[in-house]
């Protein structure tokens, strides 16, 4: 396992960054939907 990580460290970093960005955009998408519902209620 450690040999794989050291040999493919660039890909490991790219996968981690991709997961973080995906979570970030998902959070923003949910926040936007919540704000839209609040604006409609006003």
Gaussian input, Z-matrix of N, CA and C with variables (Angstrom, degrees):
# hf/3-21g

backbone

0 1
 N
 C     1     B1
 C     2     B2     1     A1
 N     3     B3     2     A2     1     D1
 C     4     B4     3     A3     2     D2
 C     5     B5     4     A4     3     D3
 N     6     B6     5     A5     4     D4
 C     7     B7     6     A6     5     D5
 C     8     B8     7     A7     6     D6
 N     9     B9     8     A8     7     D7
 C    10    B10     9     A9     8     D8
 C    11    B11    10    A10     9     D9
 N    12    B12    11    A11    10    D10
 C    13    B13    12    A12    11    D11
 C    14    B14    13    A13    12    D12
 N    15    B15    14    A14    13    D13
 C    16    B16    15    A15    14    D14
 C    17    B17    16    A16    15    D15
 N    18    B18    17    A17    16    D16
 C    19    B19    18    A18    17    D17
 C    20    B20    19    A19    18    D18
 N    21    B21    20    A20    19    D19
 C    22    B22    21    A21    20    D20
 C    23    B23    22    A22    21    D21
 N    24    B24    23    A23    22    D22
 C    25    B25    24    A24    23    D23
 C    26    B26    25    A25    24    D24
 N    27    B27    26    A26    25    D25
 C    28    B28    27    A27    26    D26
 C    29    B29    28    A28    27    D27
 N    30    B30    29    A29    28    D28
 C    31    B31    30    A30    29    D29
 C    32    B32    31    A31    30    D30
 N    33    B33    32    A32    31    D31
 C    34    B34    33    A33    32    D32
 C    35    B35    34    A34    33    D33
 N    36    B36    35    A35    34    D34
 C    37    B37    36    A36    35    D35
 C    38    B38    37    A37    36    D36
 N    39    B39    38    A38    37    D37
 C    40    B40    39    A39    38    D38
 C    41    B41    40    A40    39    D39
 N    42    B42    41    A41    40    D40
 C    43    B43    42    A42    41    D41
 C    44    B44    43    A43    42    D42
 N    45    B45    44    A44    43    D43
 C    46    B46    45    A45    44    D44
 C    47    B47    46    A46    45    D45
 N    48    B48    47    A47    46    D46
 C    49    B49    48    A48    47    D47
 C    50    B50    49    A49    48    D48
 N    51    B51    50    A50    49    D49
 C    52    B52    51    A51    50    D50
 C    53    B53    52    A52    51    D51
 N    54    B54    53    A53    52    D52
 C    55    B55    54    A54    53    D53
 C    56    B56    55    A55    54    D54
 N    57    B57    56    A56    55    D55
 C    58    B58    57    A57    56    D56
 C    59    B59    58    A58    57    D57
 N    60    B60    59    A59    58    D58
 C    61    B61    60    A60    59    D59
 C    62    B62    61    A61    60    D60
 N    63    B63    62    A62    61    D61
 C    64    B64    63    A63    62    D62
 C    65    B65    64    A64    63    D63
 N    66    B66    65    A65    64    D64
 C    67    B67    66    A66    65    D65
 C    68    B68    67    A67    66    D66
 N    69    B69    68    A68    67    D67
 C    70    B70    69    A69    68    D68
 C    71    B71    70    A70    69    D69
 N    72    B72    71    A71    70    D70
 C    73    B73    72    A72    71    D71
 C    74    B74    73    A73    72    D72
 N    75    B75    74    A74    73    D73
 C    76    B76    75    A75    74    D74
 C    77    B77    76    A76    75    D75
 N    78    B78    77    A77    76    D76
 C    79    B79    78    A78    77    D77
 C    80    B80    79    A79    78    D78
 N    81    B81    80    A80    79    D79
 C    82    B82    81    A81    80    D80
 C    83    B83    82    A82    81    D81
 N    84    B84    83    A83    82    D82
 C    85    B85    84    A84    83    D83
 C    86    B86    85    A85    84    D84
 N    87    B87    86    A86    85    D85
 C    88    B88    87    A87    86    D86
 C    89    B89    88    A88    87    D87
 N    90    B90    89    A89    88    D88
 C    91    B91    90    A90    89    D89
 C    92    B92    91    A91    90    D90
 N    93    B93    92    A92    91    D91
 C    94    B94    93    A93    92    D92
 C    95    B95    94    A94    93    D93
 N    96    B96    95    A95    94    D94
 C    97    B97    96    A96    95    D95
 C    98    B98    97    A97    96    D96
 N    99    B99    98    A98    97    D97
 C   100   B100    99    A99    98    D98
 C   101   B101   100   A100    99    D99
 N   102   B102   101   A101   100   D100
 C   103   B103   102   A102   101   D101
 C   104   B104   103   A103   102   D102
 N   105   B105   104   A104   103   D103
 C   106   B106   105   A105   104   D104
 C   107   B107   106   A106   105   D105
 N   108   B108   107   A107   106   D106
 C   109   B109   108   A108   107   D107
 C   110   B110   109   A109   108   D108
 N   111   B111   110   A110   109   D109
 C   112   B112   111   A111   110   D110
 C   113   B113   112   A112   111   D111
 N   114   B114   113   A113   112   D112
 C   115   B115   114   A114   113   D113
 C   116   B116   115   A115   114   D114
 N   117   B117   116   A116   115   D115
 C   118   B118   117   A117   116   D116
 C   119   B119   118   A118   117   D117
 N   120   B120   119   A119   118   D118
 C   121   B121   120   A120   119   D119
 C   122   B122   121   A121   120   D120
 N   123   B123   122   A122   121   D121
 C   124   B124   123   A123   122   D122
 C   125   B125   124   A124   123   D123

   B1=1.4631
   B2=1.5233
   B3=1.3309
   B4=1.4648
   B5=1.5190
   B6=1.3505
   B7=1.4646
   B8=1.5250
   B9=1.3227
   B10=1.4688
   B11=1.5229
   B12=1.3389
   B13=1.4649
   B14=1.5209
   B15=1.3237
   B16=1.4594
   B17=1.5259
   B18=1.3314
   B19=1.4615
   B20=1.5243
   B21=1.3289
   B22=1.4662
   B23=1.5212
   B24=1.3274
   B25=1.4681
   B26=1.5272
   B27=1.3292
   B28=1.4650
   B29=1.5263
   B30=1.3286
   B31=1.4651
   B32=1.5185
   B33=1.3325
   B34=1.4643
   B35=1.5222
   B36=1.3343
   B37=1.4688
   B38=1.5216
   B39=1.3302
   B40=1.4613
   B41=1.5252
   B42=1.3182
   B43=1.4649
   B44=1.5207
   B45=1.3337
   B46=1.4666
   B47=1.5219
   B48=1.3354
   B49=1.4662
   B50=1.5228
   B51=1.3258
   B52=1.4625
   B53=1.5265
   B54=1.3280
   B55=1.4641
   B56=1.5231
   B57=1.3337
   B58=1.4690
   B59=1.5219
   B60=1.3358
   B61=1.4691
   B62=1.5244
   B63=1.3347
   B64=1.4615
   B65=1.5205
   B66=1.3245
   B67=1.4563
   B68=1.5111
   B69=1.3362
   B70=1.4598
   B71=1.5244
   B72=1.3429
   B73=1.4631
   B74=1.5254
   B75=1.3295
   B76=1.4653
   B77=1.5223
   B78=1.3365
   B79=1.4664
   B80=1.5306
   B81=1.3346
   B82=1.4638
   B83=1.5249
   B84=1.3311
   B85=1.4611
   B86=1.5245
   B87=1.3420
   B88=1.4677
   B89=1.5204
   B90=1.3216
   B91=1.4594
   B92=1.5257
   B93=1.3306
   B94=1.4618
   B95=1.5253
   B96=1.3353
   B97=1.4646
   B98=1.5186
   B99=1.3376
   B100=1.4636
   B101=1.5247
   B102=1.3317
   B103=1.4612
   B104=1.5198
   B105=1.3251
   B106=1.4637
   B107=1.5237
   B108=1.3342
   B109=1.4655
   B110=1.5219
   B111=1.3313
   B112=1.4710
   B113=1.5286
   B114=1.3326
   B115=1.4647
   B116=1.5260
   B117=1.3297
   B118=1.4618
   B119=1.5228
   B120=1.3218
   B121=1.4626
   B122=1.5249
   B123=1.3083
   B124=1.4666
   B125=1.5037
   A1=110.41
   A2=116.73
   A3=119.91
   A4=111.15
   A5=116.65
   A6=120.13
   A7=110.32
   A8=116.86
   A9=120.54
   A10=110.34
   A11=116.80
   A12=120.19
   A13=111.33
   A14=117.40
   A15=119.19
   A16=111.42
   A17=117.66
   A18=120.74
   A19=111.56
   A20=117.27
   A21=121.30
   A22=111.19
   A23=116.06
   A24=119.58
   A25=111.50
   A26=117.85
   A27=120.16
   A28=110.41
   A29=116.43
   A30=119.46
   A31=111.60
   A32=116.70
   A33=120.05
   A34=109.79
   A35=116.79
   A36=121.01
   A37=110.17
   A38=117.49
   A39=120.46
   A40=111.53
   A41=117.59
   A42=120.69
   A43=110.33
   A44=117.16
   A45=120.39
   A46=110.49
   A47=117.23
   A48=120.79
   A49=110.41
   A50=117.19
   A51=120.86
   A52=110.98
   A53=117.21
   A54=120.76
   A55=110.20
   A56=117.00
   A57=120.38
   A58=110.40
   A59=117.76
   A60=120.62
   A61=111.54
   A62=116.76
   A63=119.90
   A64=110.74
   A65=116.89
   A66=120.66
   A67=112.17
   A68=116.58
   A69=121.19
   A70=111.10
   A71=117.17
   A72=120.03
   A73=111.37
   A74=117.22
   A75=120.36
   A76=110.16
   A77=116.87
   A78=121.03
   A79=110.50
   A80=117.45
   A81=120.34
   A82=111.07
   A83=117.05
   A84=121.01
   A85=110.43
   A86=116.79
   A87=120.03
   A88=110.87
   A89=117.54
   A90=121.40
   A91=110.22
   A92=117.02
   A93=120.93
   A94=110.77
   A95=117.37
   A96=119.93
   A97=111.18
   A98=117.19
   A99=119.99
   A100=110.47
   A101=116.80
   A102=119.98
   A103=110.93
   A104=117.22
   A105=119.95
   A106=110.93
   A107=117.36
   A108=120.07
   A109=110.79
   A110=116.93
   A111=120.28
   A112=110.04
   A113=116.73
   A114=119.89
   A115=111.12
   A116=117.74
   A117=120.18
   A118=111.37
   A119=117.75
   A120=121.04
   A121=111.71
   A122=117.76
   A123=120.49
   A124=111.08
   D1=-45.55
   D2=-179.15
   D3=-66.46
   D4=-35.88
   D5=178.09
   D6=-63.75
   D7=-40.23
   D8=178.44
   D9=-62.79
   D10=-44.36
   D11=-178.09
   D12=-65.74
   D13=-40.12
   D14=-178.53
   D15=-72.43
   D16=-31.90
   D17=-179.64
   D18=-77.42
   D19=-29.55
   D20=-176.11
   D21=-120.49
   D22=40.25
   D23=-174.08
   D24=-61.77
   D25=-34.67
   D26=179.71
   D27=-62.75
   D28=-44.05
   D29=-179.51
   D30=-67.58
   D31=-35.71
   D32=178.10
   D33=-62.98
   D34=-44.40
   D35=178.86
   D36=-63.52
   D37=-42.50
   D38=179.74
   D39=-62.64
   D40=-40.45
   D41=179.17
   D42=-65.47
   D43=-42.70
   D44=179.76
   D45=-63.26
   D46=-44.63
   D47=179.26
   D48=-63.51
   D49=-39.95
   D50=179.02
   D51=-62.96
   D52=-41.04
   D53=178.45
   D54=-64.55
   D55=-41.85
   D56=179.91
   D57=-63.60
   D58=-45.82
   D59=179.93
   D60=-64.06
   D61=-39.24
   D62=178.69
   D63=-61.94
   D64=-44.46
   D65=177.41
   D66=-63.78
   D67=-38.42
   D68=179.85
   D69=-64.50
   D70=-45.65
   D71=179.75
   D72=-68.21
   D73=-35.31
   D74=176.67
   D75=-63.70
   D76=-41.28
   D77=177.93
   D78=-63.39
   D79=-44.35
   D80=179.32
   D81=-64.27
   D82=-38.04
   D83=179.46
   D84=-63.23
   D85=-44.76
   D86=178.53
   D87=-65.02
   D88=-40.92
   D89=179.73
   D90=-62.64
   D91=-40.58
   D92=179.49
   D93=-64.50
   D94=-40.33
   D95=178.43
   D96=-65.32
   D97=-40.53
   D98=178.96
   D99=-64.15
   D100=-42.60
   D101=179.53
   D102=-65.29
   D103=-37.34
   D104=178.31
   D105=-63.58
   D106=-40.31
   D107=178.43
   D108=-65.04
   D109=-40.35
   D110=179.49
   D111=-65.02
   D112=-40.63
   D113=179.73
   D114=-65.83
   D115=-36.13
   D116=179.63
   D117=-67.45
   D118=-31.50
   D119=-178.38
   D120=-71.35
   D121=-25.15
   D122=-178.13
   D123=-73.72

